[in-house]
Amino acid sequence: MEANHACCASDNERKSHHSDKMKNSLISRLNRIEGQIRGIKGMIEKDMYCDDVLNQISSIQSALNGVGKLLLEGHMKSCIVERIQAGEHEVIDELLITVNKLMK
């Protein structure tokens, strides 16, 4: 398994360490989303048709879900596995809370 994501904890501070490829992909996606949000702001300022604005909002939500899915996959394949192997089974409850938030 290629390491795209790894976690570490020290002094109760948890961090992720994404590969450069993964980090660049996430940042690129977020930059596009940021541009889309600015576009929606412009549409509202120009009194564009509501249905067009709503369609753009739907597109942004889908893009954000894509970012979330990538992060969740990496998190489950590395952080969650590592913590379970270390005997930290409470991480499953943490994961379930996070997944429930994502599914709202």
Residue frames relative to the residue before (quaternion, step in Angstrom):
aa qw qx qy qz dx dy dz
M 1.0000 0.0000 0.0000 0.0000 0.00 0.00 0.00
E 0.3795 -0.7175 0.5391 0.2248 3.56 -0.82 1.01
A 0.3880 -0.7286 0.5159 0.2289 3.56 -0.87 0.92
N 0.0420 -0.7971 0.6022 -0.0182 3.56 -0.37 1.26
H 0.7903 0.1454 -0.0011 0.5952 3.52 1.21 -0.50
A 0.0864 0.7802 -0.6174 0.0513 3.56 -0.92 0.79
C 0.2553 -0.7672 0.5729 0.1342 3.53 -1.16 0.58
C 0.0004 0.7675 -0.6396 -0.0424 3.48 -1.25 0.41
A 0.1505 -0.7725 0.6103 0.0897 3.53 -1.21 0.49
S 0.1297 0.7640 -0.6259 0.0883 3.52 -0.96 0.92
D 0.8402 0.0270 -0.0611 0.5381 3.54 -0.91 0.94
N 0.6629 -0.5433 0.2755 0.4353 3.58 0.99 0.96
E 0.5613 0.5492 -0.4165 0.4580 3.59 1.20 0.39
R 0.1595 -0.7932 0.5834 0.0711 3.55 -0.60 1.16
K 0.0103 -0.7869 0.6164 -0.0258 3.54 -1.03 0.86
S 0.2902 -0.7021 0.6145 0.2126 3.50 -1.30 0.43
H 0.1549 -0.7560 0.6279 0.1009 3.51 -1.18 0.60
H 0.1240 -0.8094 0.5733 0.0292 3.54 -0.18 1.33
S 0.5437 -0.5672 0.4874 0.3810 3.54 -1.19 0.50
D 0.6358 -0.5288 0.3861 0.4088 3.57 -1.20 0.43
K 0.6239 0.5477 -0.3357 0.4451 3.59 1.03 -0.78
M 0.6769 0.4824 -0.2863 0.4765 3.58 0.90 -0.95
K 0.6535 0.5189 -0.3148 0.4523 3.57 0.90 -0.92
N 0.6656 0.4992 -0.3020 0.4655 3.58 0.94 -0.89
S 0.6334 0.5274 -0.3254 0.4635 3.58 1.04 -0.76
L 0.6707 0.4944 -0.2955 0.4673 3.57 0.90 -0.93
I 0.6666 0.4967 -0.3038 0.4655 3.58 0.91 -0.90
S 0.6316 0.5315 -0.3291 0.4585 3.59 0.99 -0.78
R 0.6577 0.5005 -0.3012 0.4757 3.57 0.94 -0.90
L 0.6794 0.4877 -0.2945 0.4625 3.58 0.92 -0.88
N 0.6143 0.5346 -0.3504 0.4628 3.60 1.07 -0.63
R 0.6361 0.5098 -0.3270 0.4780 3.60 1.03 -0.78
I 0.6445 0.5167 -0.3178 0.4654 3.57 0.97 -0.87
E 0.6287 0.5360 -0.3269 0.4589 3.57 0.98 -0.85
G 0.6521 0.5059 -0.3054 0.4749 3.58 1.01 -0.82
Q 0.6362 0.5240 -0.3246 0.4641 3.58 1.01 -0.80
I 0.6429 0.5182 -0.3257 0.4605 3.59 0.99 -0.80
R 0.6337 0.5065 -0.3285 0.4836 3.59 1.00 -0.78
G 0.6230 0.5460 -0.3294 0.4531 3.57 1.07 -0.74
I 0.6464 0.5052 -0.3148 0.4773 3.58 0.98 -0.82
K 0.6158 0.5390 -0.3452 0.4595 3.56 0.97 -0.80
G 0.6599 0.5013 -0.2975 0.4740 3.57 0.97 -0.87
M 0.6254 0.5387 -0.3340 0.4551 3.58 1.01 -0.79
I 0.6672 0.4916 -0.3024 0.4708 3.57 0.94 -0.87
E 0.6420 0.5258 -0.3207 0.4566 3.57 0.99 -0.84
K 0.7182 0.4176 -0.2308 0.5065 3.60 1.13 -0.68
D 0.4344 -0.7275 0.4341 0.3059 3.59 1.31 0.23
M 0.1589 0.8024 -0.5525 0.1603 3.58 0.95 0.89
Y 0.6748 -0.5085 0.3705 0.3856 3.52 -1.29 0.54
C 0.5604 -0.6636 0.3915 0.3039 3.57 -0.81 1.10
D 0.6442 0.5341 -0.3356 0.4325 3.59 0.92 -0.85
D 0.6350 0.5216 -0.3289 0.4652 3.59 1.03 -0.74
V 0.6434 0.5088 -0.3133 0.4785 3.58 1.00 -0.83
L 0.6606 0.5138 -0.3074 0.4529 3.58 0.90 -0.90
N 0.6327 0.5218 -0.3318 0.4662 3.59 1.04 -0.73
Q 0.6436 0.5037 -0.3201 0.4791 3.58 1.03 -0.71
I 0.6163 0.5328 -0.3378 0.4714 3.59 1.05 -0.74
S 0.6364 0.5260 -0.3197 0.4649 3.57 0.98 -0.84
S 0.6395 0.5293 -0.3157 0.4595 3.57 1.00 -0.82
I 0.6588 0.5033 -0.3018 0.4707 3.58 0.98 -0.85
Q 0.6366 0.5226 -0.3352 0.4575 3.57 0.96 -0.81
S 0.6423 0.5171 -0.3169 0.4686 3.57 1.01 -0.79
A 0.6532 0.5092 -0.3099 0.4669 3.58 0.97 -0.85
L 0.6484 0.5039 -0.3167 0.4747 3.60 0.98 -0.80
N 0.6195 0.5322 -0.3405 0.4659 3.57 1.04 -0.75
G 0.6256 0.5416 -0.3306 0.4538 3.57 1.05 -0.74
V 0.6373 0.5046 -0.3187 0.4876 3.58 1.00 -0.82
G 0.6573 0.5206 -0.3040 0.4523 3.57 0.93 -0.90
K 0.6490 0.5197 -0.3176 0.4559 3.58 0.98 -0.82
L 0.6427 0.5181 -0.3238 0.4623 3.58 0.97 -0.81
L 0.6732 0.4898 -0.2926 0.4704 3.56 0.91 -0.92
L 0.6538 0.5196 -0.3137 0.4518 3.56 0.95 -0.87
E 0.6403 0.5253 -0.3266 0.4554 3.58 0.95 -0.84
G 0.6761 0.4833 -0.2916 0.4737 3.57 0.88 -0.92
H 0.6341 0.5421 -0.3180 0.4504 3.55 1.02 -0.85
M 0.6912 0.4770 -0.2821 0.4638 3.56 0.89 -0.94
K 0.6996 0.4827 -0.2766 0.4484 3.59 0.96 -0.84
S 0.7776 0.2939 -0.1837 0.5246 3.59 1.11 -0.40
C 0.7632 0.3968 -0.2347 0.4527 3.58 0.27 -1.25
I 0.6924 0.4789 -0.2899 0.4552 3.56 0.76 -1.04
V 0.6584 0.5054 -0.3105 0.4633 3.59 0.87 -0.96
E 0.6657 0.5132 -0.3067 0.4466 3.59 0.87 -0.96
R 0.6968 0.4726 -0.2873 0.4567 3.56 0.88 -0.90
I 0.6224 0.5130 -0.3470 0.4786 3.61 1.03 -0.66
Q 0.6545 0.5086 -0.3108 0.4652 3.58 0.96 -0.86
A 0.6756 0.4642 -0.2851 0.4968 3.59 1.18 -0.57
G 0.5861 -0.6154 0.3555 0.3892 3.59 1.29 0.13
E 0.5236 0.6346 -0.4101 0.3936 3.58 1.24 0.18
H 0.0403 -0.8624 0.5047 -0.0059 3.58 0.52 1.19
E 0.5204 0.6323 -0.4190 0.3922 3.61 1.22 -0.23
V 0.5051 0.6540 -0.4192 0.3761 3.58 1.26 -0.30
I 0.5767 0.5847 -0.3798 0.4258 3.60 1.14 -0.51
D 0.6464 0.4989 -0.3198 0.4806 3.60 0.98 -0.80
E 0.6225 0.5362 -0.3286 0.4658 3.57 1.04 -0.82
L 0.6591 0.5116 -0.2972 0.4643 3.58 0.96 -0.91
L 0.6517 0.5172 -0.3190 0.4539 3.59 0.93 -0.84
I 0.6254 0.5208 -0.3326 0.4764 3.60 1.00 -0.76
T 0.6673 0.5044 -0.2994 0.4590 3.58 0.91 -0.92
V 0.6566 0.5020 -0.3116 0.4688 3.60 0.91 -0.91
N 0.6391 0.5196 -0.3328 0.4592 3.60 0.96 -0.77
K 0.6364 0.5127 -0.3286 0.4736 3.61 1.03 -0.73
L 0.6607 0.5151 -0.3017 0.4550 3.58 0.99 -0.84
M 0.7138 0.4736 -0.2537 0.4493 3.57 1.07 -0.71
K 0.4423 0.7019 -0.4605 0.3158 3.61 1.22 0.02
